[in-house]
Structure formats: structure tokens, C-alpha cells
Amino acid sequence: MVEITMHLDATKLRTDIEHMVEVKGMKQRHYLVPKPGSRTKVTRYTDKESVSARSFIVGLPADPKWDPRLIADSLRRIQLELGPPTHVHGLYVIGIGFFSTIAVEDKDEPMYRIASWTGVDRIFRFSDEFRRAFDRWGPLRPNWSVDLDGYVQSDPTFIVE
């Protein structure tokens, strides 16, 4: 999951993270599976024991001189205030740095610690973390597809015939 923001500051960062909370809470995966003997029909399958989606925010800073320590502090504070299932895996502030929330293995470790890269390696760190996010989702089985209606059901705005 990626939120892209054109005018990022601490207030917008909070709004972006709040938008992600509901999706982060989803731990079921929904699939469409071909129905045997049919060329067009499918059945629905739900995997109830999955991990939640990884989440990233990419944005242009409202202030190009936004201090990296303030960005990291804001990211940590917002996540602490919102609590689980909030977990922003990566925040890339263009021209400033990449900020990653450190995973917690032990319940005694502090939550939402932020690692920050502000040097020339910041885009490399972001792209590596983003690429690894896809590793958490195994490959689809042959002929299966993701059932988006299993997550959000809505009717088309209109149909042209």
C-alpha cells in the first residue's frame, strides 16, 4: 500500500497514516479461483490467516528544509498515538530522506523506533525496503487472481453499452 503526497508536513503525514489504518487491519486475503469445467466462472476463496499489507508514504515536503529529526519524531509520535495496527514500513520524503519503522520482535522493545537515512543511499534504502514488501506476498497459484471485491464492495459509477 502506497500513499503519495504532493505537500507533506506533519499534519498531512498524520492524515495519510490514518487513511492506512483500516487497510493495515485487514489480515484476510481474497482470491478468485477458476471453476472447474468453466472458461469464465470463478469461485471465491478467503485465506483467513495472512499478514497485513506493508505500507509506504512517498511525498514532496511542504518545506524542503524540514528537519529529518523532526520528520522521524513526527512519524514515531503519530504511530504511538494511533497504536496497532498502525505500522508505516517506510516514509520517503523526496530530497530529504528515507525513514523506516523498525520491527519489534520482543514485547519489551520500544515500539515504533525509526531508522533514518538522509545521505545518498536514501533512495537505495527506500527501493530495497519497497521491493522486499512484495516478498511477503507469495506468488498466486496458477490461474488464481486477487478478488478486490472481497475487500471493498462497490458498484460501477456507470456502464456504457
Kinemage of the C-alpha trace (Angstrom):
@kinemage 1
@onewidth
@group {chain A} dominant
@subgroup {mainchain}
@vectorlist {calphas} color= white
{ca met a 1} P 0.000 0.000 0.000
{ca val a 2} L 1.421 3.370 -1.003
{ca glu a 3} L 0.160 6.852 -0.204
{ca ile a 4} L 1.624 9.561 -2.436
{ca thr a 5} L 1.502 13.132 -1.184
{ca met a 6} L 2.353 16.345 -3.007
{ca his a 7} L 2.553 18.639 0.052
{ca leu a 8} L 3.847 16.659 3.042
{ca asp a 9} L 4.097 18.099 6.533
{ca ala a 10} L 3.356 16.612 9.967
{ca thr a 11} L -0.396 17.260 9.679
{ca lys a 12} L -0.635 15.618 6.245
{ca leu a 13} L 1.561 12.761 7.445
{ca arg a 14} L -0.950 12.036 10.210
{ca thr a 15} L -3.849 12.126 7.736
{ca asp a 16} L -2.034 9.741 5.389
{ca ile a 17} L -1.315 7.295 8.214
{ca glu a 18} L -4.929 7.462 9.414
{ca his a 19} L -6.054 6.524 5.880
{ca met a 20} L -3.911 3.393 6.085
{ca val a 21} L -5.098 2.085 9.456
{ca glu a 22} L -8.199 0.298 8.142
{ca val a 23} L -6.255 -1.463 5.392
{ca lys a 24} L -3.472 -2.404 7.839
{ca gly a 25} L -6.093 -4.156 9.969
{ca met a 26} L -7.076 -6.451 7.102
{ca lys a 27} L -5.457 -9.828 7.599
{ca gln a 28} L -7.541 -11.894 5.229
{ca arg a 29} L -6.704 -12.407 1.570
{ca his a 30} L -9.442 -12.846 -1.020
{ca tyr a 31} L -8.995 -14.761 -4.273
{ca leu a 32} L -10.946 -15.735 -7.363
{ca val a 33} L -10.383 -19.370 -8.301
{ca pro a 34} L -11.362 -20.818 -11.700
{ca lys a 35} L -14.457 -23.014 -11.520
{ca pro a 36} L -13.691 -26.474 -12.930
{ca gly a 37} L -15.234 -27.003 -16.364
{ca ser a 38} L -15.910 -23.298 -16.990
{ca arg a 39} L -13.957 -20.817 -19.123
{ca thr a 40} L -15.372 -17.713 -17.398
{ca lys a 41} L -16.804 -18.611 -13.984
{ca val a 42} L -14.916 -18.430 -10.702
{ca thr a 43} L -15.452 -19.243 -7.051
{ca arg a 44} L -14.307 -17.088 -4.163
{ca tyr a 45} L -11.699 -18.265 -1.684
{ca thr a 46} L -10.632 -16.477 1.510
{ca asp a 47} L -7.360 -17.121 3.322
{ca lys a 48} L -8.108 -16.055 6.903
{ca glu a 49} L -4.588 -16.285 8.312
{ca ser a 50} L -2.443 -13.804 6.396
{ca val a 51} L -0.225 -10.885 7.331
{ca ser a 52} L -1.348 -7.326 6.741
{ca ala a 53} L -0.107 -5.288 3.804
{ca arg a 54} L 3.105 -3.305 4.054
{ca ser a 55} L 2.570 0.460 3.951
{ca phe a 56} L 4.635 3.272 2.498
{ca ile a 57} L 4.276 7.018 2.137
{ca val a 58} L 6.113 8.991 -0.531
{ca gly a 59} L 5.874 12.742 -0.563
{ca leu a 60} L 7.267 16.085 -1.542
{ca pro a 61} L 7.988 18.101 1.598
{ca ala a 62} L 5.926 21.237 2.183
{ca asp a 63} L 9.196 22.759 3.427
{ca pro a 64} L 12.343 21.490 1.671
{ca lys a 65} L 14.274 22.365 4.846
{ca trp a 66} L 12.095 20.143 7.057
{ca asp a 67} L 14.499 18.753 9.637
{ca pro a 68} L 14.989 14.972 9.337
{ca arg a 69} L 14.906 14.516 13.114
{ca leu a 70} L 11.537 16.269 13.250
{ca ile a 71} L 10.245 14.025 10.454
{ca ala a 72} L 11.374 10.880 12.301
{ca asp a 73} L 9.935 12.191 15.575
{ca ser a 74} L 6.597 13.022 13.908
{ca leu a 75} L 6.414 9.577 12.283
{ca arg a 76} L 7.080 7.855 15.603
{ca arg a 77} L 4.733 10.064 17.646
{ca ile a 78} L 1.812 9.641 15.209
{ca gln a 79} L 2.182 5.848 15.203
{ca leu a 80} L 2.389 5.750 19.004
{ca glu a 81} L -0.778 7.850 19.261
{ca leu a 82} L -2.723 5.728 16.757
{ca gly a 83} L -1.391 2.386 18.044
{ca pro a 84} L -1.830 -1.014 16.391
{ca pro a 85} L -2.417 -1.973 13.648
{ca thr a 86} L -0.544 1.164 12.599
{ca his a 87} L 2.901 0.413 11.200
{ca val a 88} L 4.373 2.560 8.424
{ca his a 89} L 7.127 0.466 6.901
{ca gly a 90} L 8.664 3.333 5.016
{ca leu a 91} L 8.387 7.077 4.556
{ca tyr a 92} L 10.328 8.591 1.672
{ca val a 93} L 10.448 12.379 1.830
{ca ile a 94} L 11.831 13.404 -1.555
{ca gly a 95} L 15.046 15.353 -1.289
{ca ile a 96} L 15.347 14.775 2.467
{ca gly a 97} L 15.463 11.122 3.433
{ca phe a 98} L 14.027 7.676 3.948
{ca phe a 99} L 12.540 6.738 7.322
{ca ser a 100} L 11.720 3.152 8.284
{ca thr a 101} L 9.807 1.855 11.288
{ca ile a 102} L 11.881 -0.843 12.983
{ca ala a 103} L 10.025 -4.118 13.513
{ca val a 104} L 9.591 -5.217 17.124
{ca glu a 105} L 10.370 -8.845 17.885
{ca asp a 106} L 10.119 -8.721 21.682
{ca lys a 107} L 7.233 -7.054 23.535
{ca asp a 108} L 9.786 -5.362 25.823
{ca glu a 109} L 11.374 -3.456 22.911
{ca pro a 110} L 10.208 0.128 22.373
{ca met a 111} L 7.514 0.423 19.716
{ca tyr a 112} L 7.813 2.451 16.540
{ca arg a 113} L 11.521 3.211 16.610
{ca ile a 114} L 12.527 4.986 13.400
{ca ala a 115} L 15.693 4.371 11.372
{ca ser a 116} L 16.630 7.301 9.140
{ca trp a 117} L 18.799 7.588 6.032
{ca thr a 118} L 19.482 11.095 4.768
{ca gly a 119} L 22.594 10.509 2.663
{ca val a 120} L 22.999 9.500 -0.954
{ca asp a 121} L 21.828 5.975 -0.064
{ca arg a 122} L 18.303 7.121 0.866
{ca ile a 123} L 16.704 6.151 -2.487
{ca phe a 124} L 18.521 2.802 -2.401
{ca arg a 125} L 17.211 2.133 1.134
{ca phe a 126} L 13.669 3.048 0.072
{ca ser a 127} L 13.727 0.926 -3.084
{ca asp a 128} L 15.171 -2.077 -1.221
{ca glu a 129} L 12.540 -1.882 1.521
{ca phe a 130} L 9.769 -1.384 -1.050
{ca arg a 131} L 10.946 -4.377 -3.121
{ca arg a 132} L 11.103 -6.590 -0.030
{ca ala a 133} L 7.492 -5.700 0.777
{ca phe a 134} L 6.426 -7.811 -2.185
{ca asp a 135} L 8.310 -10.816 -0.818
{ca arg a 136} L 5.741 -11.096 1.986
{ca trp a 137} L 3.055 -11.967 -0.542
{ca gly a 138} L 3.698 -15.350 -2.055
{ca pro a 139} L 3.041 -15.892 -5.741
{ca leu a 140} L -0.523 -16.516 -6.823
{ca arg a 141} L -1.418 -20.092 -7.632
{ca pro a 142} L -1.788 -20.814 -11.355
{ca asn a 143} L -4.930 -19.167 -12.804
{ca trp a 144} L -5.906 -17.560 -9.486
{ca ser a 145} L -6.397 -13.800 -9.174
{ca val a 146} L -6.973 -11.347 -6.366
{ca asp a 147} L -10.635 -10.698 -5.522
{ca leu a 148} L -10.737 -6.950 -4.910
{ca asp a 149} L -14.489 -7.060 -4.253
{ca gly a 150} L -13.630 -9.227 -1.249
{ca tyr a 151} L -12.019 -6.152 0.313
{ca val a 152} L -14.218 -3.279 -0.825
{ca gln a 153} L -17.579 -3.832 -2.453
{ca ser a 154} L -18.989 -1.132 -4.701
{ca asp a 155} L -20.994 -0.765 -7.875
{ca pro a 156} L -19.592 0.842 -11.010
{ca thr a 157} L -20.298 4.541 -11.402
{ca phe a 158} L -21.747 3.779 -14.834
{ca ile a 159} L -21.660 1.184 -17.607
{ca val a 160} L -21.535 2.089 -21.298
{ca glu a 161} L -23.280 -0.385 -23.609
